[in-house]
Amino acid sequence: MEKLFDIIDSLSGEYVEFLTDICNIESKSDNKEGLDRVWEIIKSHGIQRSYDIKELILEKAGNVLSLTYNPKGEKPHACLSAHMDTVFDKGEFGYPPVKRAGDMLYGPGVIDCKGGITVSLLAIDALRRYGYNDRPVKFILQSDEEVESVNSEGKTIEFMINEAKGGAAFFNCEGKTKGFITTKRKGIIRLCLDIKGKAAHAGDYFEGISAIREASYKIIDLEGKSLKGGITYNCGVIHGGTALNVVPDTCKVYIDVRINNQEEYEFAMEEVKKTAATVFVQGTSCEVLHVSHRKPMERTGANVSLFNHINKVSRKYGFGEHKECFSNGGSDAAYTTLAGIATVDDVGPIGGKYHTKEEWCFIPSIAESAKLLAASIIELD
C-alpha cells in the first residue's frame, strides 16, 4: 500500500484546493444555481479522468450524478457517496466563505459534506493512478440530503439506490469524529400540527379562542413523551398569530420526531395523533400534516461486517482502532441499508461544529480518510 499512500499524499494539496473551491460556492438545499455550479465542477472532474458518468437533471433540486472508475471490473462495485447541499443561507460566512488557519479549514460544508466529496474523489483518483482494476468504484453525488430529499420528491434517493444496487460495499462519507464509524442511525419524521382557533380583538379577549395557547399545551404534552435513548419529539418551529392586538386563530407547530427503528414509526405517529386530538383549550381543532420521513439506518449484520472490515484495515495500516457509533442523526445511508447493501457511515474527514458558522475540517484527515477508504476497497473480499 505504500505506493498508493504516496500517491494520495502527492495529490492531497490539489484536493484541499478543490475542497476550498467547492465550499466557496454556497449551495443551500434550495439554492439550485449554487448546487448546479458544484455539480458542473464534479462532472468536469469526472470527464477529465475518463470516468463513466450518469446524471439526473432535476427541476427544483440540484442535479445529481454518479462517476464510475473501472466500469468493466469483474467484481461487484464499491460505492462512495456524499452530498453537496448545506443548511446555510448565502452570505452567512462572509466573503470568501472559506478561511484557513494552519491545519484547520472553516466554511460552509467543509465537513458536512463537501469534505466527504473531496475524500471520495481523492480515493478514487488515487486508485486510478495506482492501476487498481479488480472492481468498479463509483462515486454518487446527492443534492438534497439536508431536507430529506423533498426537493427532488425522492428522485435523488431512487437514483442513489439504483446506482448502488448490487454493490459489495457503500461508504457514506459524512464527516466523522476521530475514532468512530457509524453503523446505525435514527430515523426522522417531520410533521406539522395545524391548529385552528377563533380570532378576536385583544380587547375582547374572551370572545376569541387562542390557537397559540392551545399550541403551548400541545408542545408541553408532546415533548414530555420524549425518552433518552428512545423516541424524541422536538417542536422546533412555531408560526402563529398576526398582530399583538389580535387573539390568534391559527398556529402551526413543526415537529421533528426521531425513532430508533421502523417498528417505532406507528407508535410515534399514534402519540402525535393523541396529542393532536386532545383539546386543551375548548373550541380549538388540530390536524396533523406530514412533511417528510427519513427511515432509520438499522444495525444489520452486513453493516457490522463492513465496519469490522474497515476497522481491520485501519489497524493493519496504522490508522488506529475505530469504535462503532450509533447516531441520533439521520442520513441517506438508511436507504442503502434498506436495499440490503453493506453500508457504513461517517467515513469522511475529521471535523465538527456541524450546522454552525464555526464548522471546521482537520485538513490532514482528508488524506488519511482517503487512504483508509482506498485500502478498504482494495482489500474487500
N, C-alpha and C positions, 0 to 999 in steps of 0.2 A: 504493500500500500504506500510505501514511501514515495514512489513516483507520482501517484495520484495526489497525495497530500502536498507534494511540492508544486504540482500544477495549481491546486487550489490557492496555495499561498501566493503564487505568482499572479493570480487573477484577482486577488481579494481587493486590491486598491481600486481597480476598474469597477468592481461591483459595489464598493462603498459609494463611488461617484454615481453609479446607476441608481442606487437607493436614494441618494440625495436628490437626484433629478426627478424621480417619480414622486417623491414626497413634497417637492416644491410645486407640483401640480395638485392643487386642492381638489378633492374628489369625494365630497359627502355623498351618501347613498342616492340623494335626489339630484345631484349635480351631473347630469348626463354628459354635458360638454367636457367637464374635467375628467370624468371616468373614461370617456372615449379617447381622450388625448393619451391617457396612460395605456389604454388598450392598444392604440396605434404604435406606441413605443415598444410594447412587448411583442406585438405582431411583427414589427420590423426586426426585432432581436431574433425571432424565430426564422424569418426569411433569410437573414444574413448567415445563419448557421445551417440552412437547408433542412430544417425540421419540417415534418408533415404538420399542416395547420388545418384545424377545423374551427369554424367560427359560427357564432349565433348572433345575428343582428337583432336588436330589440328596440321597441318604440320608446319606452319610458325608462327602463333600466339601462345601465351601461352595457355595451356589447361584451360578450364573453368569448373565450376560445380555449382550445387545447393545442399544445405543441407536443409533438412526439419525435424523440430521437430514436434511431434504430428501429423503425417500424416493422422490419422483417425479422426481428429477433425471434427465435424459436420458442422461448419460454414465455409464460404468461407475463403481461406487462406489470411494471411498478408505476404507481401514480404519486405525484406530489401535487399539493393544491394550496392556494392562498387566495385571499380576497383583496381587492383594491379600494373598496369603499371605506370611508371613515365616518365618524359621527360629528365632525367639526364643520361649522359654518365658515365660509370663505372669509379670510382676514383675521380669524381668531388668533393666529400665531404671529401676526405682523408680516413684514416682508424683508428678506425672503423668509418663508415659514420655517425652514430647516436651519438649525445652528449646530456647530460642532465645538466641543470643548474637550480637548485631549482625546481619550478613548470613548467619549460619550457623544451620541448623536441625539438631538432633540427635535421633535417636529411631529406634524400630524401623520400618523400611520407608520412611523419608523419601526414600531414593534407590532402594531395591530392595523394592517397586517402586511404592509409593503415590505417590511423586513423579511417576512416569510416568502414573498415573491422572489426577493433577491437571493435568499439562501437556496430556494428551489432551482432557480436558473443557473446559479453558480455550480451547484452539484451536478446538474445535467451537462453543462458546458465542460466541466472537468472530466466527466465520464466519456464525453465525445472525444476530447483531446487525448485521453488515456487509451482510447481504442476499445472500450467495453462494447461487446456485441452479443451477450447472452440473451437479453430480453429487451423489448421496447421499454423506454422510460418516458412517461407522459408528465406534462405539467398542465393542470386545469385551473383556469383563472375564473374567479367569481366576482360579481359586481354589486350584489345587494344582500350580503350576509348580515350586515348590521341591522337590517329591517326584516329579518326572517323571510327574505326573498319575495316580499309582497309586491315590490315594484315591477318584477317580471312575471307576477302571478304564478310563481313556482317554476317557470321555464328554465331558470338557471340551475335549479336543483335537478330537474329532469335531464338537462344536458350533462351535468356532472356525473350523475348515476350511469347514464348511457356510455359515457367515455370511460368510466372506471370499471364497468361491469366486466367480469371475467379476469380481473387483475389478481396478482399474487399478494399485493400489499398497497395500502393507501396511507400516505403520510400527510396529515393535515398540518401545515407549517405555521400555525399560530405561534406567537412569541411564547417564551417559557420562563418560568422561574428556575434558576440553576438547580439541577439535581432532580427534576421532576418531569415525568411524561404522563399524559392523561389517557386513560382507557375508558372513562365513564364520565358522562355529563348529565346534568339535569335537563329536562325538557321545559319549554316555556309556553304558557298560554297567555295571550293578550286579549283582554276583554274590556268592555265599557258598560258601566251602569248608567243608563239613560233615565234620569229621574225627572218626573213632572210634578209641579205643584200648582199654585194659583197666584197670579200677580195681583198686587195691590199697592197703593201709595203707602210709604212707610208710616205716614201719619195715621193711616187706617190699618195699622199692623194686623189686628185680629180678623180683618176681612180677607187677608192673604194666607197662603199656605206655602211655607218656605221649602223649596227643593234643596237648598244648601243645608238647612238644618237637618233634613232627612238624610242627606248625604253624609253628614258628620256622624250620625248614629250608625249608619251602614259601614262606614270606614272602620270605626272602633270595633264593631261586631265582627267584621270580616278579618281584619288584621289580628284580632285576638285568637283566631283559629290557627295561626302560624306556629309551626313546631321546629325547633332546632333539629337539623338532620332529616326533617320531613318536608311536607308541603308548606310553602310560604306564600302569603298573599300581600303584595305591596301595592298600595294605592298611591301611585306616583305622580299623577297629573289630574288636576281638577279644573273644570271650566264651568262657571255658573254666574248667574246674575247679569244685570245690565247697567244698574246705577245704584249708588248708595241709598237713594231715597225710594227704592222700589223693592218690595218683597219679592225675592227671586222665584220665578215659576219654573225654571229649568236648571239642571245641574248634571254634568257628565263627569263621572269618575272613571279614570282609566287604570286598569289593574294588571299587574304582572304577577302571574302565578307560576311557581316553579315546582316541578314534580320529578320524582326520582326514576319512575318507570311508567310505561304506558298504562299499566293497571291502575295507577293513581289518577289517571285522567278523568274517568267518570266520577270518582269520589270528589275530586276537586271541583268539577263542574256543578255537582249537586250542592256542595257547600256554598258556592257563589249564588246559585239559584235560590237556596233557602234564605240567604241574607237579602237578596233582591225581593223575595216575596213577603218578607217580614216588614210590616208597616209600623214605623216608629212615630211618625207624625201623620195623624189622621188626615185623609184627603189626598195624600201623595200616591203616585204609582211609579213603577220601575220596570224597565225592560233590560234584559241582558243582551248586549250586542257582541258578536265575535269579531275580533280584529285580526289576529293571526295565531298560528300554532307551530312551534318548532318541537319536533319529537325528541325524546331523550336519547342520548347515546348510551346504550346499556353495555355493561361489562360482559362481553361474550368470551367464550373460550378462544376464538380466533384473535380477538383483540389482545388478550393476555399473552397468547403465543407470540404475537408480533412484538409486544412490549419486551418479553423475555429475550427475543432475538436481538433487538436493538440494544438492549442492556448488555447482552453478552459481547456484542461488537464493541460497545463503548468501553467495557472493561479491558477487552483484548488490546485496544489501540490507545489506552491511556487517557480516555475521556471521563473516567470515573463511573461510579455506581449511580443509577437513577432510581428514585422511588416512584411507585405507582400513585398517580394523583386521581382523585375523584372530584370533579369541578362542579360548582353550583351554576356556572355559566353555560349557555348553550352554544352550539356551533354546527356547521354543515356536516361535520364528521358523523353526526347522528344518522344521516341518510345513507352513507356508505356502509355503516354498521348494519342498518336495517336491510340493506341489499345483500348482506352476507359476505362482505369484503372485509378481510382483516384490516383493522384501522387503528392507528394511534394518532393522538393529537398533541399539540404544543411541542413540536419538534423543530421550531424555528429558532431564531436568535434569542439571546437573553435580554430582557428588558422589563419595564414596569410603568406604573402610573397611567395605565390604560384609561382612555376616555377623559383625560385631563390635559391641561395645557403644559404639564410637566412630563408628558410622555417621552420615554427615553429608550435607547437601544445601546447595548455594550458592543462596540464595533468589533473587537477581536472575536466575539462569539459568532459572527457571521461566517467566518472561515471554519471555525470549529464545528458548527452545526452542519455546514455543507460537507465536511469530511465525514462526520458520523452518518449522514444520510447516504452519501455515495458509497461508503464502505458497507453499510447495511444492505443496500441494493445489490452490490456485488456478491455478498455472502448469503443472499436469500437461497433457500433450498429450491 
